[in-house]
Amino acid sequence: MRIVIAPDKFKGSLTASAVIRHLAAGIRSVDTGIQVIGVPVADGGEGTLDAALARGYTGRTIPVTGPTGQTLDADFAVHGTTAVIEMAAASGLAVLPGGVPDARRATSRGTGELVREALDLGCIDIILAIGGSASTDGGAGLLSALGARFTDADGAVLPDGGAALARLAHADLSALDPRLRAARLTLASDVDNPLLGPEGAARVFAPQKGATAADVDTLEHALVTFARVLTDTIGPEADSGTRAPGAGAAGGVGYAATTVLGAHRQPGIEVVMDLTGLPELIAGADLVVTGEGSLDEQSLRGKAPLGVGRAAREAGVPVIAVCGRTTLTERQLRQAGFDAVFALTDYEPDVAVCIRDAGILLERIGALIPPRLAGISAAAAATPAATAASGRGRPTSRRRTSRP
């Protein structure tokens, strides 16, 4: 029997690799003969680098400009001529000094420095996972690190940060690293917001990065100015690019990367599944187990468990989800295609305990998976027309709790 475990992280509790380790221990406590294949996945944000490293990529670390200008060591991964870069490692909320945000001055420069290092190593395929960013600078920092110059009306180079773009008068892209023309840049992102307006980078995401209402107005005006100057510089495609799905991702890095660098945007889970070879590993498996910390409405919009579940169903393999908690109804879970769902909060209602003892709870759940698979297989044999969406045998209690 072969079980593929392919979860995302349990945010604030366990990495995807730790989730795999604990579930596998539980499964093997029941049957040591079961072959367990663990594949950490992500939806294109934090965790993408771990997925690459688990696949055999080589980790590298270099000093870069952090989100508020301090120098920090940032990791990325390389295999042959392919690099995997996680924006969160260089320009993310998680690496802010002391965790203190600076919505007006935060920059994406460090991410551009990682891209430049990848080019120095001869990489021509660059995967950029852009979740978890701390900046709302339209990607100006990213472009600056790659050779662009942004100046005010007096010709002075602007300081980093989104707010400074309100003074932008000229954009000089002539010195952009020429190696970019031969490189293929893929943005791993599920965010489909435009750059500007009520659903744009500043209005929707900047408050999550510490922006006040006044900061949001400043950043929105700055991004409007940035787009206008780029339109004057490279043409109307820079204007239409502001309305493209995903332009507002990562504070506008989606806009700069696609409009200026010609990057291709792809759903994060698709990028990660290609990166890890997950579809090939699923083929011929007896069961797939996926999950994340919170299985909720956001999950239905293309998060990792839904992508993994879709790949399993296409291969005709039953799929079970394991999560910290779920707010989805039985009907939603069935429509998502899960044969069964295990939530930590079904076994421990105290969320603080779920966070603290997630590993122990996952091992307990892991021990329940082999007999559940036997039940799913028996039901499928008895009713061949039934699809992998029965949800039978799943714990019936449902507690509405905060995210573990």
Legacy VTK file of the C-alpha trace (Angstrom):
# vtk DataFile Version 3.0
C-alpha trace
ASCII
DATASET POLYDATA
POINTS 404 float
0.000 0.000 0.000
1.300 3.460 -0.922
0.140 6.717 0.673
1.260 10.114 -0.570
1.162 12.867 2.061
1.235 16.326 0.457
0.194 19.068 2.897
0.851 22.770 3.175
2.161 24.164 6.459
-0.043 24.574 9.527
0.631 28.292 9.845
1.822 29.296 13.282
2.243 25.685 14.318
4.103 23.263 12.039
5.954 23.320 8.741
4.662 21.086 5.964
7.615 18.752 6.516
6.738 18.437 10.202
3.108 17.699 9.341
4.301 14.905 7.066
6.599 13.504 9.733
3.877 13.292 12.383
1.196 11.882 10.081
3.643 9.278 8.773
4.520 8.247 12.325
0.851 7.710 13.076
0.273 5.701 9.924
3.289 3.486 10.540
2.207 2.875 14.131
-0.698 0.928 12.620
1.092 -0.762 9.727
4.851 -0.612 9.203
4.414 -2.113 5.748
2.718 0.971 4.319
4.934 2.959 1.974
4.619 6.649 2.836
5.842 9.293 0.402
5.981 12.813 1.809
5.833 15.873 -0.443
5.611 19.306 1.237
3.584 21.699 -0.910
2.566 25.368 -0.842
0.221 27.673 -2.696
3.020 29.857 -4.022
3.844 31.733 -0.846
5.854 30.711 2.178
6.708 27.031 1.986
7.570 27.013 -1.719
11.277 27.060 -0.910
10.872 24.115 1.466
9.108 22.209 -1.294
12.035 22.832 -3.633
14.590 21.763 -1.043
12.631 18.584 -0.331
12.736 17.848 -4.056
16.543 17.966 -4.040
17.280 21.595 -4.874
20.415 23.053 -3.305
19.891 25.804 -0.774
21.933 28.988 -0.981
22.132 31.987 1.325
23.250 35.525 0.494
23.051 38.909 2.266
20.330 41.141 0.826
18.551 44.388 1.602
15.743 43.586 4.002
12.237 45.043 3.762
13.127 48.175 5.745
16.717 48.564 4.541
18.627 46.421 7.021
20.923 43.692 5.701
19.751 40.142 6.281
20.635 36.663 5.080
18.043 35.270 2.669
17.741 31.737 1.346
16.854 30.544 -2.129
17.264 27.273 -3.995
18.939 26.198 -7.234
18.908 23.086 -9.365
20.761 23.239 -12.665
19.593 26.415 -14.391
16.416 26.749 -12.319
16.131 28.917 -9.220
13.313 29.098 -6.692
13.012 32.389 -4.838
10.602 33.083 -2.006
9.887 36.781 -1.672
9.031 36.333 1.998
12.642 35.338 2.704
14.007 38.707 1.579
11.127 41.177 1.629
8.520 39.557 3.837
6.568 40.420 6.935
8.287 37.546 8.728
11.743 39.167 8.391
10.833 42.682 9.549
13.206 43.778 12.313
11.429 43.106 15.567
8.312 42.329 13.559
7.612 46.078 13.247
6.044 46.983 9.867
6.835 50.134 7.889
4.184 50.285 5.198
5.448 53.512 3.622
9.148 52.608 3.338
9.120 48.829 2.944
10.850 47.687 -0.237
11.042 44.699 -2.541
14.711 45.421 -3.324
16.015 42.309 -1.561
13.896 40.098 -3.787
15.472 41.709 -6.832
18.896 41.036 -5.333
18.012 37.345 -5.088
16.965 37.369 -8.753
20.266 39.024 -9.687
22.209 36.374 -7.751
20.296 33.638 -9.556
21.291 35.234 -12.861
24.905 35.342 -11.661
24.695 31.575 -11.112
23.569 31.057 -14.690
19.898 30.416 -13.960
17.507 31.065 -16.822
14.327 29.659 -15.249
13.416 31.640 -12.152
10.383 30.790 -10.059
9.354 33.666 -7.833
6.897 32.873 -5.035
5.518 36.240 -4.002
3.364 35.607 -0.925
3.962 37.185 2.466
5.471 40.483 1.302
5.915 43.495 3.574
6.033 46.125 0.833
3.646 48.143 -1.326
6.192 49.652 -3.708
4.797 48.449 -7.028
7.899 46.307 -7.470
10.081 49.399 -7.847
12.606 47.960 -5.400
12.750 44.703 -7.353
13.405 46.620 -10.572
15.964 48.927 -8.924
18.030 45.956 -7.787
18.053 44.778 -11.393
19.286 48.097 -12.809
16.286 50.424 -13.115
16.575 54.052 -11.927
13.639 56.011 -10.551
14.179 59.751 -10.088
12.253 62.842 -9.047
11.803 66.071 -11.014
15.277 67.235 -9.980
16.924 64.015 -11.169
17.571 62.675 -7.669
17.220 58.932 -7.201
14.210 58.164 -5.020
14.663 56.345 -1.741
13.150 52.888 -1.398
9.541 52.385 -0.405
6.120 52.865 -1.888
5.446 56.327 -0.475
8.456 57.846 -2.274
6.933 56.930 -5.636
4.507 59.839 -5.203
7.476 62.052 -6.238
8.442 59.910 -9.220
9.034 61.893 -12.415
11.260 59.663 -14.551
11.869 55.924 -14.955
15.049 54.803 -16.693
14.894 51.123 -17.611
17.801 51.190 -20.061
20.233 49.625 -17.616
18.034 46.667 -16.627
20.161 43.539 -16.433
20.382 42.312 -20.060
20.391 38.696 -18.891
16.709 39.112 -18.052
15.893 39.017 -21.763
16.984 35.376 -21.951
15.464 34.381 -18.623
12.004 32.926 -18.020
10.415 34.337 -14.889
7.390 32.580 -13.391
5.314 34.241 -10.690
3.751 31.739 -8.318
0.696 33.569 -7.022
-3.014 33.051 -6.476
-3.796 36.720 -5.858
-5.869 38.113 -8.730
-6.250 41.727 -7.554
-5.400 44.594 -9.921
-2.754 47.150 -9.031
-5.035 50.117 -8.371
-8.451 50.963 -7.012
-10.683 49.567 -4.273
-9.499 45.998 -4.921
-5.888 46.978 -5.526
-2.600 46.505 -3.733
-2.844 49.528 -1.438
-6.535 49.426 -0.520
-6.741 45.681 0.124
-3.325 44.574 1.304
-1.447 47.577 2.723
-3.504 47.624 5.957
-2.288 44.070 6.561
1.244 45.479 6.340
0.753 48.156 8.967
-0.656 50.973 6.819
-2.974 53.532 8.395
-5.859 55.018 6.413
-3.634 57.989 5.546
-0.825 55.629 4.500
-3.212 53.775 2.209
-4.168 57.024 0.475
-0.498 57.928 0.065
0.435 54.517 -1.293
-2.501 54.477 -3.714
-1.490 57.893 -5.069
2.117 56.711 -5.328
1.142 53.605 -7.304
-1.000 55.708 -9.655
2.037 57.930 -10.252
4.293 54.909 -10.744
1.957 53.442 -13.372
1.624 56.781 -15.166
5.397 57.244 -15.406
5.915 53.666 -16.594
3.224 54.214 -19.222
5.099 57.294 -20.421
8.284 55.212 -20.490
7.263 51.911 -22.101
3.851 52.574 -23.594
0.162 51.758 -23.095
0.830 48.178 -22.019
1.973 49.607 -18.681
-1.420 51.251 -18.273
-3.402 48.148 -19.231
-1.091 46.099 -17.021
-2.473 47.829 -13.936
-5.794 46.076 -14.550
-4.345 42.625 -15.195
-5.291 39.910 -12.687
-2.493 39.583 -10.165
-0.951 43.010 -10.801
-1.638 43.889 -7.169
0.059 40.789 -5.803
2.885 41.380 -3.309
2.279 45.113 -3.163
2.545 45.471 -6.919
5.484 43.170 -7.594
3.055 41.281 -9.808
2.689 44.443 -11.900
6.399 45.204 -12.235
7.363 41.610 -12.967
4.762 41.026 -15.658
4.690 44.483 -17.257
8.411 45.279 -17.207
10.115 41.881 -16.976
7.644 39.817 -19.008
7.012 37.328 -16.213
4.332 34.666 -16.571
1.844 34.340 -13.725
0.764 30.821 -12.746
-1.341 29.550 -9.835
1.000 28.789 -6.970
-0.099 25.220 -6.342
0.369 24.383 -10.037
3.916 25.725 -9.889
4.677 23.703 -6.781
3.133 20.507 -8.137
5.244 20.836 -11.279
8.290 21.605 -9.156
7.844 18.553 -6.942
6.603 16.130 -9.594
3.557 15.477 -7.415
1.215 14.256 -10.207
3.687 11.485 -11.091
3.980 10.484 -7.437
0.199 10.370 -7.045
-0.243 8.068 -10.043
-0.736 4.545 -8.749
-1.013 5.573 -5.078
-3.704 4.058 -2.877
-4.408 7.304 -1.034
-3.449 10.961 -0.990
-3.466 12.966 2.244
-3.345 16.756 2.024
-4.246 19.674 4.257
-3.344 22.995 5.845
-3.868 24.846 9.096
-7.301 26.187 8.244
-9.559 24.642 5.626
-11.957 27.478 4.883
-13.526 29.644 2.194
-10.117 30.888 1.104
-9.054 27.297 0.539
-11.793 26.932 -2.064
-10.201 29.706 -4.132
-7.280 27.526 -5.153
-5.208 26.921 -2.047
-2.852 23.962 -1.875
-5.239 21.274 -0.540
-7.734 21.910 -3.330
-5.023 21.668 -5.970
-3.640 18.461 -4.509
-7.149 17.040 -4.197
-7.893 17.865 -7.822
-4.729 16.079 -8.961
-5.691 13.028 -6.895
-9.204 12.903 -8.327
-7.863 13.191 -11.870
-5.695 10.159 -11.107
-8.635 8.270 -9.595
-7.036 8.188 -6.148
-9.070 8.868 -2.977
-8.046 11.916 -0.980
-8.275 12.790 2.700
-7.738 16.276 4.144
-6.197 16.950 7.543
-6.379 20.454 9.019
-6.179 22.408 12.227
-9.770 23.452 11.845
-12.383 23.824 9.122
-15.245 26.256 8.739
-16.570 24.542 5.618
-19.873 22.688 5.586
-20.224 18.993 4.883
-21.621 19.870 1.468
-18.680 22.142 0.623
-16.219 19.483 1.690
-17.947 16.859 -0.450
-18.040 19.222 -3.428
-14.328 19.850 -2.925
-13.885 16.113 -3.441
-12.576 14.995 -0.060
-13.417 11.444 0.984
-12.845 12.357 4.617
-11.644 15.339 6.621
-9.900 15.250 9.992
-9.637 18.495 11.985
-7.501 18.805 15.101
-10.325 20.746 16.741
-12.568 17.676 16.420
-10.258 15.960 18.904
-9.098 18.931 20.983
-11.452 21.951 21.196
-8.852 24.223 22.812
-7.089 25.994 19.947
-4.069 26.842 22.098
-3.613 23.148 22.824
-4.027 22.342 19.122
-1.187 24.722 18.344
1.005 23.401 21.130
0.291 19.716 20.596
-0.343 19.668 16.842
2.263 16.959 16.300
0.746 14.651 18.906
-2.746 15.169 17.484
-1.541 14.540 13.950
0.018 11.239 14.994
-3.299 10.267 16.531
-5.065 11.152 13.305
-2.423 9.348 11.256
-3.259 6.124 13.101
-6.880 6.511 11.971
-6.043 6.866 8.286
-5.320 3.214 7.290
-8.660 1.915 8.632
-10.434 4.882 7.045
-8.835 4.010 3.713
-10.106 0.465 4.084
-13.608 1.842 4.596
-13.356 4.118 1.586
-12.135 1.249 -0.582
-14.932 -1.034 0.624
-17.556 1.632 -0.082
-16.150 2.244 -3.561
-16.204 -1.485 -4.308
-19.815 -1.744 -3.146
-20.977 1.296 -5.116
-18.687 1.800 -8.109
-20.635 4.819 -9.301
-19.876 6.699 -6.119
-17.127 9.266 -6.495
-14.436 10.212 -4.038
-16.583 12.724 -2.244
-18.566 10.655 0.212
-17.217 12.121 3.451
-18.485 8.961 5.179
-17.045 8.090 8.531
-15.819 11.614 9.028
-16.152 13.017 12.554
-19.542 14.702 12.672
-18.835 17.328 15.311
-17.917 20.766 14.008
-16.595 23.499 16.237
-16.169 27.031 14.955
-12.851 28.108 16.326
-10.069 30.505 15.507
-7.183 29.464 13.276
-4.722 27.070 14.963
LINES 1 405
404 0 1 2 3 4 5 6 7 8 9 10 11 12 13 14 15 16 17 18 19 20 21 22 23 24 25 26 27 28 29 30 31 32 33 34 35 36 37 38 39 40 41 42 43 44 45 46 47 48 49 50 51 52 53 54 55 56 57 58 59 60 61 62 63 64 65 66 67 68 69 70 71 72 73 74 75 76 77 78 79 80 81 82 83 84 85 86 87 88 89 90 91 92 93 94 95 96 97 98 99 100 101 102 103 104 105 106 107 108 109 110 111 112 113 114 115 116 117 118 119 120 121 122 123 124 125 126 127 128 129 130 131 132 133 134 135 136 137 138 139 140 141 142 143 144 145 146 147 148 149 150 151 152 153 154 155 156 157 158 159 160 161 162 163 164 165 166 167 168 169 170 171 172 173 174 175 176 177 178 179 180 181 182 183 184 185 186 187 188 189 190 191 192 193 194 195 196 197 198 199 200 201 202 203 204 205 206 207 208 209 210 211 212 213 214 215 216 217 218 219 220 221 222 223 224 225 226 227 228 229 230 231 232 233 234 235 236 237 238 239 240 241 242 243 244 245 246 247 248 249 250 251 252 253 254 255 256 257 258 259 260 261 262 263 264 265 266 267 268 269 270 271 272 273 274 275 276 277 278 279 280 281 282 283 284 285 286 287 288 289 290 291 292 293 294 295 296 297 298 299 300 301 302 303 304 305 306 307 308 309 310 311 312 313 314 315 316 317 318 319 320 321 322 323 324 325 326 327 328 329 330 331 332 333 334 335 336 337 338 339 340 341 342 343 344 345 346 347 348 349 350 351 352 353 354 355 356 357 358 359 360 361 362 363 364 365 366 367 368 369 370 371 372 373 374 375 376 377 378 379 380 381 382 383 384 385 386 387 388 389 390 391 392 393 394 395 396 397 398 399 400 401 402 403
